[in-house]
Amino acid sequence: MDFTRLFEILEYQQHRYPQQVALAGRERGSWKTWSTAEVLAGRDRLSAGLLHLGLHKGDRIGILAHCGSPQWTMADAAMLQIGIVPVPIHSTARPDEIAHIARDTGMRGCFVSNPDMLDKIRAAGISPDFFFTFEEQENNNTLAGEHSVVPITWNTLLREPDQQQRDKIQYLRDGIRESDLATLLYTSGTTGQPKGVMLTHANIVSNVKSVLAIVPVGPEVTAMSFLPLSHIFERMVTYVYQAAGTPVWYADAVENLPHILPEVRPHIFTAVPRILERMHERLLEERNKSGILKRKILDWAIALGERFPYSGGQAMPADYRLKRLVADLLVFRHWRKRMGGRIRYIAVGAAALQPRLGRLFSAAHIDVREGYGLTETSPVIAFNRFEPGGVHFGTVGIPAPGMEVRIADPDEQGEGEIEVRGPNVMEGYLNLPDETAVRFTADGWFKTGDLGTFEFKRFLKITGRKSEIFKTTTGKFVAPAFVEQQLTLSPFISQAMATGLNRPFVGALIVPNFDMLEEWCRENKVHWTAPQYMILNPKIQKLLRQEIERINEERLGTIEKVRAFQLLHEPWTSESGMLTPTLKLRREVIHQQFAEEIEKMFQ
């Protein structure tokens, strides 16, 4: 048996790797599990319920959820097999973005995970024909409210299909082609309204099969999922888990990971770099609270891990191997135990990973591999491999099987715009034929808008975003993403945005890492108060100036050096509109919000 359409993947699992625990979700602090057979039955009952309400093939139904869940997965499969088009919406989307998505798709209904998500939909001022909720039953009418459209609860929507409905479901399944639209995913967008990316069954299935060939998953592996399924990365990976027969345990919130990981004891999960940064910060927090001897041991082990030499074809020296064994006995195995004790693989995407963190985790026997992709490419374009010789930290890896990648108009250093071609590239943007056309070259290659180069002939390295590059008054171009990556290597800098368009030099807005600053203040007997006051403290400003000067000297070229900076006391978040749902900077928003601070830098 094979699969060519997304809804067939669950049947593929039942045929090849039927699981007693295929999916698990955390509800009110307790775990509830579903076997593969139960997931399939739930999917079919949900399809029958949707058809009973009069929904048809081609209708668009939103999914707005605060986290991934078995219900999300079953709703997705139920819609896909009867030709309804799922439209996932980021839980951090603004009301105007939700309203735009509803209008653009002609959304007939929407699944929500809880009353908070329902309130977000209603705040957008839209009123589809149906609201559905993942909650099994109404909870004291909190879902109903005073609105005319009352949400249909999960148990109410489920309907045991009779023979006529089974025949209809089968008829609809038979009529769905690989080239048919499977889903609409809205790009987070750093400017303007999000665009609806049209992905077919063939687009996503091709990427699923491509990734299956290069990741260590199977029935014997347990996966944890905590990234939003509204992102194509986690959604595609979930299909990979299903195809491999890998049980998936969904966390109810990222904040609960320190408690959930020891419960689930996963072997693999996907993450964004910030998750790994936070795990690293917790290790540093432990170090800061330790006695002198333990602190020295932790410092030695962390420094050793950040020099992990095993990359590409580089062999591990014998002396390093011995030191790593000692570090594992003293530090690393205790660190792994906090993550459940069985964690072996972490796949990272969505943003750039600091190479030193990739090395540190890998030295601790947790193989971290960074990849690269876009919503428009379903998403994986390139990925560092888990096998020996398949990784180079600081790159996003080797192009995925079936993916062609080229560098357009490379300069002397081999850098240029990354263009790709393959079966996973989108059909286009919904209702935007002109914008679709400009993203493709005359010979059919998709223009990613990212700048990159190949290292060691086959490893792709991202060097910046074409649209973000700015020119200073010296006439030189600067890629701000590279500058920002170097700045955030400092343990004292949490977030940074480089700026300098038509300015004489590069400046940066800096959000310090206040946890590390507080510990530094304690060690250096500097009185600690609220962050808004600490950024004005001369000793803090001196410390940050020294850090930036060190980075200028060690990591940045003459034109890239940061000559001025302004400290900010509030982190940038997607909820505040400063970051996209994939945690990329909304540069125009930040520029507008902090125009006064930016002007001060250049006075």
N, C-alpha and C positions, 0 to 999 in steps of 0.2 A: 504494500500500500504506500502511496505517496500523497503529498498535498500540493495543490496549486492555488488554492483559495484559502483565505485566513481562517474561515470557520471550520475547515477540515482538519486543522491542526489538533484540536481536542480529540477528534476521532482517531487521528494518527497515534496520539498518546494511548488511547484506550486499546488500540490494536497492537501496539508494540510494547508499551511500558505502563500497563494499568497500575494506578497508584491508590493505596488506601488513604494516603494524605496527598492529594494533588494540590489543593489550595488551603490556606489557613488564614483566618482573619482575627484580629484582636478587637473584641467588643466589650466595653466596660470593664477592662482589665483582665478578661478571660479569653482563652483561645477557642475558636470554633473551627472545625476542619470539615473538608469536603473530599470525598474520593473522586476519581475521574468519572465514574459512572454517575455520581450525584451531581457533579458539575454539568455533565451532558444533559441530565434530566432537568436540572434547573434552567439551563439554556433553552430547552425545548418548551418548557412551561411558560417561560417568559416570552418567547416568540409567539406562542398561542395567545397570550394575554394582549400583546401589542396588536395582533391581527384582529382580535375580538373587538378592540376599540375602534377599528376602522382605519388603522394606519396602513400605508401602502409602500411598495418598493419605490425608492427614490426620495421618500420623505427624509428630512434631516432632523435628528434628535440630539440635543446637547447633553453633555455630562459635565456637571460641575461638582467636584468632590474635593474635600480637604486632604484626602490621602487615597492611596490605592487600596483595593479590597477585593475579596472574591466576588462580591456583588458587581463591582466595576467590570471585572473580567467576564462574568456571565452576561451582563447587560450588553457588553461589546459584542460578544459572540452571538447573542440572540438577535441583535439587530443585523449583523453582517449576513447571517444565513437567510434572511428574508429580504435582503436588498435595501434595508433602511441604512442611511449613512450616519454613523456616529460623528458628532462634532464636539470633541473634548474642549473644555474651557479651563484655563488656568485659574486656580482658586485665588490668585492675587490680582486677577484682571480688574481694571477699573470699571465702574458702571457704564461709562461711555463706550469702552471696548466691548463689553458684553452686549450692549444695545446694537453696536455696529455688527457684531457677529450674528446676532439674531436676525437683523435686517438682511444682511448679505447672503445668508443661507436660506432664508425663509423658514426658519426653525419652527417646527410644529409642536415640539414638546421638549422637556428637559428633565433628566435625572439629576437629583441633588442628593448629597450624602447625609445632610443634617439640616436643622432649622437655620443655622448660620448661613449656609450656602443658599438656602431658599430666600433668605432676606437679601442676599447679594443680587440674586436674579430679579427680585421685585424692585430693589433699589434702582435697577437699570431701566425701569419703566416699561418692561416688555410683558406681554400677556399671551403666551402660546396657548394652544388648545389644551395641552396636558402638562401637569407636573407629576413626576414620579419621584419617590424617595427610596433610598436604600434601607431605611428603617422599616422593621418588620411590621410594626403597627403604630398607630397614632399614640403620641405620648402627651396625654392631657390636652389634646387639641393644640399643641404648640405649633404644629405644622399648618393647621387650618387657618388660624388667624381670622381676619375679617375680609378676606379676599374671595372673589367669586370663583376662581379656579382653585379647588381644594386638591392638594396632592394625593395621589394614589399610592398607598403604601405597598411595600414589596410583596407581602403575603396576599394582598388584594389583587395585585397585578398578575401574580402567578395563576396559571389556568391549565389544568390537565388537558392536553389536546385529545379530542376525539379523532376518529378515523378520517373524517372530512378535513379537519385542521392539519392532521399529519400529512395527508395527501397534498394540501395546499403548501405546507412548508417545503415538502419535497419538490413540488412543482417550481416554487420560487428558487430553491437552491439550484435546481437543474438549469434554470435560466440565467444564472449569474456567471459571467465570463471573467477570465483572469484579467482582462483589460478594463473591466468595469470599475467605476469609482468605489473605493472601499471606505475612505474617510476624508474628512476635511480638517486640517490642522492649521491653526492660526499662528503665524510667526509672531514672536513676542515683539519684534520691531523696536529699534532704538529711537526711531522717529516716526511720526505719523501714526495712522491707524494700522492695525495688524492686517496682514494679507492671508487669504485662505489658500493653503497649499493643497492641491488635489493629488492624492496618492491612490493608486489602484491596488488591487490584490496582487498583481504581478510585481509592482514596485516593492511592496513590503516583503512578500514571500521571497523574492530574490535576495533581499538583504538578510532575512532570517536564515536561509540556507547558506549564504556566504559566511555569516558569523558562526553558525553551527560548526563549520569546518575548522575554526581557529580558536574556540574557547573550550576549556575543560569542564563540560557539563554532562550530566547523565543521571540515571535513576538513583545512583549511589550518592549523589551530591545534593545538599540542601541549600536553597537560596533564600536570602532575605531581600525583601523589596521595600524601600521606603521613599524613593523618589516619586514625584507625581506621575501618574499614568497619562496626564494631559501632554506630557513631553514624549515625542516619538522615540527618544532613546530608551526610556524605561519600558514603554509599551512594546517596542520591537523586541527588547530583551526578554520580556515576559512571554512573547510568542516563542522565542528560542528555548526558554525553560520548558514550555509546554511540549515542544517538538522533541526535546531530549528526555522527557519523562522526569524532569527535576521538580521536586516539591517546592512550592513558593509560599513563604510566610510573609504576610503583609504587616508592616508596623503601622500603628495608628497615628504616630507623630514622630518626627525626627528627634524631638527633644527627649523622647522616651528610650532612645537607642541604648544608653548605658544600662538600662534595666532589661531591655528586650533581648539584646545580643546574648547574654548568658543563659536566657531561657531557651532560645531557639538553637543556639550553637551552630550558626550557618558555616558552610564551607566557602561561599562566594556571595558577593553583593556588588552592585554598581553604586557609584557615588559621584558627586561633584567634588572638586578640590577642597571646597570649604569644609566638608565633612572630615577629610583627612587632616586638614589644618587644625580643626577643633580637637581631634584625637591627639594630635601632637601637642597642642596647647595644654591638654589635661595632663599629659606626661610631664610637661615643664612645670605645671602647677604642683604636681607631686614632688618634683625635684626641689622646688622652692620651699616646700614645707618640711623637707628632710633635714637630717643632721649632716654634719660636715662630711663624714665618710660616705654615706649613701649618696650625697649630692655629687661627690667626686666620681663615684662609680657610674651614676647616671650620666654625668657630663661626658665621661670617657666612652660609654656605650653609644650615646647619641652621636658624638663626633665620629666614632668608628662607623656607625651605620650610614652617616651622611657621606662617607668616603667609599661606600660599597662599590667595588670595582667590576663586578660581573655585569657587563653590558656588551651586547653584540658578541663578537668573537673573543673578547678579552677574558682570559682565564683568571681564576681567583688565585692569588699568590698563597703559598702554603702558610706563611706567617699570619696573613689576614684570616685564613680559614680557622686557625687555632684561636686567634683573638675573638673571632665571631662566635666560636663555641663557648668561650668564657662569658662573653656578653649575653649570650642566650641563656646560660645558666643563671646569671645574676640579674638580668633585666628583661630581655625580650620575651621569655616564656611567661613571665608574670603579666606583661602587657597583652600578650595574646589571650591569656586566660580571661582578662576583663572583656574581651570581645567574643567570649564563648569557648575559647580554647581550640576550636577546629578551623578557624578562618585561615584560608590558604590563598584565595584569589580576590582581588578587587579590580574591577574595570572602571576607569575614570573617564568622564567626558564633560562636555558643555563649556569648559573653560580651561585655561592653561594650568597645569600642575607644576609646582616647583620641583625641579629635578632632585633636589636634596631630600624631599619627602618621599619621592619614588624610591630613591636609594635606601633611605632609612627603613621604610616598611619592608622592602625586599630583603634587606639584611636581617630583619626580624622574622624571616620565613613567611612573609605575607607578600606574595608577588603582586605588585601594583603595576598595571599596564594602562597607559594613556592612549586614547583614540581620538578621532576627529570625524565630525560629520555635520550635516545640516538637516533641518526639517525637510528641505527640498530633495534630499537624497536618501530618505527613508531609514536611518540617517547615516549609517557608517560608511565613510570614505576610506579611512586608513586606521590601522590599529597595531600597536606593539604586541608581539606574540608572547605566549607563555613558555614556549619551548626555547632551549638554549640557542643563542645567536639571533633571536628574533626581537630583541629590545635594544633601544638606545634612549636612555633617559634624556629628556629635553626635546625629543621629537614626538610626533604623534603616530609613528610607526610606518608599517608597510601597507601599500594599498590593499584593500580587501579583495578576495577572489572575485573575479568578474568585473572589477572596477578599473577603468583606465584613468590615469591622472597625468596631466602635463602642466608645465610652467609656461605661461604665455609671455612672450617678449621678455625673456630674462635679461637682467643687467650683467655687469662684469662678474658679480658674485653669484650669478645663477638664480637671482631672486626675481620673481614676477607674480602675476596673478595665477592662482590655482584654478585650473579648469578640469572638469571631470566628465566622463561619459560612461554609461552603464544602464542596466535594466532597472536599477533602483531610482533613477532620476525622475522627478515628478512629471505629471502631465502638464502642469501649469498653475497659474494663480486664478482662483475663481473670479469671474467677471472682470478680469484685468488682462485682456489679450495683449495690449501694448507693453505692459510691464513684463509679461511672460516673454514676449519676443526679444526684449533687450537683454534678457538674462542668458540667451543662447547665441553662440557664434554661428556664422553662416554655414559651417560644416558640422553643426549639431552638438557642440560641446557646451556644457553648462558652466557659466561663469560664477564662481563662488563668492567673489568679492574679497576673498582673503588672499594675503600675500604669503608666499612661501618659497622654499627651496628644498632640494634633495641633498641629504647628507649621506655619506658612505654609499652613494649611488641609488639606494632604494628606500631610505628612511625620510619621510616627509617632515619638514620642520615649518611651523607657522611663525611668520615674522611680523605680522600685523594685519590690519584691516585697510583695504585700499581706500575706502571712503573716509577713514579717520586720519590719514596722514596729513600733516599740516606743514607749511613752509614758514620759517622765521624770516625776519627782515634781512638776515645774512644771505638769503637765497637758498638755504639748505633745507632739505626735507627731513622730518622727524616722524617716526612711527611711535605714537604714544603708548600703545599696548606693550611694546618692549620695555620702555622706560618704566611703566607701571609694574611690570613683572619683576624688574630688578629692585624697585623700591620695596615691594611687599615681601622680598626675601628677608628683610630685617624683621626680627622678632618684635620690634617696637612699632611696626607699621601694619595696620590691618587692611586699610584701603587707600588707594591713591588714584588721582586723575591728573595726567600731564596735560598742559595747555601751553600755547605759545604762537597761535596763528597770527601772523603779521606783527609779532613781537620780537624784540632783539635777542631773547633767550627763552629757555624752557622754564616754566614754573610748574608747581604741583600743589594741588589740594590734598591734604593728608588727614586721614582719620587714624589716630594712633590705636594701638592695641592696649587698651586701658588696663587689662588684667596684668600684662607684663609690666606696664608702667607703674602700677600700684606696688608690685613686688620690688621693682627697682627703687622706688621711693622708700620703701620699708628698709631695704638694705643700705641705702645711702642717707637715711635719717632726714628725708624730706617729708614734711607734713602733707598728708593726703586729704584732699577735699573732693568735691564733685568735679566731674570731667570738664564742665564748662569753665571752671576756674583753673584747673590744672593746665589747660592748654595755654594759659597766660603766664604760667610760672616760668621765670627766666631759666631755672635749672632744667626744666623739661624741654624748653625750646633749645637750650644749648645741647642737650642730649640728642634731640632729633636732628639738629644741624650737623653734629658730628657723624651721625649715622648716614645722613644724606651725602656728606662730603666723602665718607668712606666708600659708599656705593658709586659716587661719581668717579672716584679714583680707580676702583677695582673693576667696575662693570660697564661703565658708559663711555661712549666716544665723546670727542670734544663738543660736537654740536648737540649731543643728547644730554649733557650734564645739566642737572637741575640747579639753577642759580638762586631761586627764591621759592618759598613755600608758605602756605597758610595752614594752620592746624584747625580742625573742626571737631566738635565734641559729640556729634550724633552720627552713628553709623548710617550708611546708605542701605536702604532695603527696597525690595520690590513693592512692599505695601506703601511706602512713601512716594513711590513713582520714580525713585532715583536709579533703580535697577530693573532690568527685564526679569520675567519669571525664570530665565536661565542664568540670572545673576550677572548679566553683562551691564556695563555702565550705560545709562541713558545720558549721553554727553550733553545734548542740548538742554535737557532739563536741569542738569547740575550746573551748567554754565549760567542759565537764567537765575537759578536759585541763589547762586553764590557770586553773582556778577560784581558785587562790591568788594568781596574778599579777593577776587581775581585782579581787579583794578589795583588794589593795594600792593600786590606782588610786583607790579610793573611800574610803580611810581618812583 
